[in-house]
Amino acid sequence: MSANVRIISRLDIKGPNVVKPVRTEALRVVGNPKILAEKYYAAGIDEIFYLDIVASLYQRTIDFQMLKDVVRDIFVPVTVGGRIRSIEDIQNILASGGDKVAINTYAIENPHFLQLAVREFGSQCIVLSIEAQKRENGTWEAYTEGGRQHTSVDVVEWAKRAIDSGVGEILLTSIDHEGTRKGFDLPLITAITSFASVPVVAHGGARDPQSVAEAIAVGKADAVSASSIFHYDECSVSAIKQHLHTVGIPVRL
Amino acid sequence: MKNVTVVDYKVANIYNICKALEKFGANVTITMDADTVSKSEKLVLPGVGAYEAGVEGLLRYRLMDPIRDLAVRQVPILGICLGAQLLMSEGHEFGVFQGLGIIPGTVEHFPSTLKDVKIPHIGWNALNTVSDNVWNDTILRSVPKDAMMYFNHSYYFNPASKDDVLATTTYGGFEYAAVIKKGNTLGCQFHPEKSADAGLSIVEQFIQL
């Protein structure tokens, strides 16, 4: 008896806009965060990721008032990320409408921070965000700063350590597949789901409902996140959910 | 007047439940003051995080007895997630901690026998009714059959009496209490303020009690 999967829309935030990166180089404005969040809420999305992708680069925390405005009229969970570097940052996000926080850069630089955050807020509140890029030898390297900065940290090894620290969920993004619509990086997803005792959200490469089903059925992802196919209206939330239902993958309709 | 008091004991995400209450016209007072809590017409006890932290928060602001007193006087109380767990006698997360004791029972970690599912339980899950029509006179009356609610937790309610269970949910083959009720005290393990229209119907019904 498997759990209901979640379909998640990811909003990459830069300033007042939702942007869409392709391989983290070009950033195109694709819409207004509040309008998009409300559109996906009305369409039956299970959760929203709100990730400020230049916060670490520009060395500033996210705009909490903007976050409050964006989520004011939606009533599904919101996971927020972007230069989270302290317990206070997390408190501010939770006070501004965030339900969970996604941490990448600071966690890799200060692994003990994850334990502190978990102790303070509970596992169910702390998501480890991993931006993974394929290496030539078939393994993956973790990138920070919204996927710009390499670290020499092995993704599988890092995920294991983070789970030991108590994180409640992993957001696993394939830098190579993101924005390309070539399908998910299934070997990457299975490399993590093969041992992860916590939910794993796969992101990067969604092309159509079939590719989403693959990420779940083959990759064993517990949830799937997409941005391009939603923001560019190439695929609807309901088309994905209907397809999952048709192929026997349980999901909230 | 739809006056609702929301307890801010520094262990919760207050913004989300407040905007859900305000959506249905509630006049919301946010407070950590024991006296204000004592004068509530309806009380919401939110909560996110560990049991011990929740207990510490209630003790720090001396809210244990005022909340217990509200329950005795049948003032409607809605606990959410950790807030609901605190309504019980004891929590067993990282130790044994005494809760409010309004609904007898304990809070336990999911057993290791869950089949093929992850912990924490993060996701949408359907509610099972414990018997026909039992939701009719409760805040669950407008919840559509088979509606799913959003759960995010590793610890679950273990009430001493089945009579205090209003709805269950099944995860990994394990059925556990999702909504507990004793008199006018209610607890939801899931987040009604995060469960779209189905969950919001519960918020609306609570305001109208």
Interface residues (C-beta under 8 A of the other chain):
Chain A: M1 S2 A3 N4 V5 R6 Y41 G44 D46 K68 V71 R72 D73 F75 V76 P77 L94 A95 S96 G97 G98 D99 K100 R119 E120 F121 G122 S123 Q124 C125 G168 E169 A196 S197 V198 P199 D222 A223 R252
Chain B: N13 I14 Y15 N16 K19 A20 V48 G49 A50 A53 K115 D116 V117 K118 I119 P120 H121 I122 G123 W124 N125 M148 Y150 N152 H153 S154 T170 Y171 G172 G173 H191 E193 K194 S195 A196 D197 G199 L200
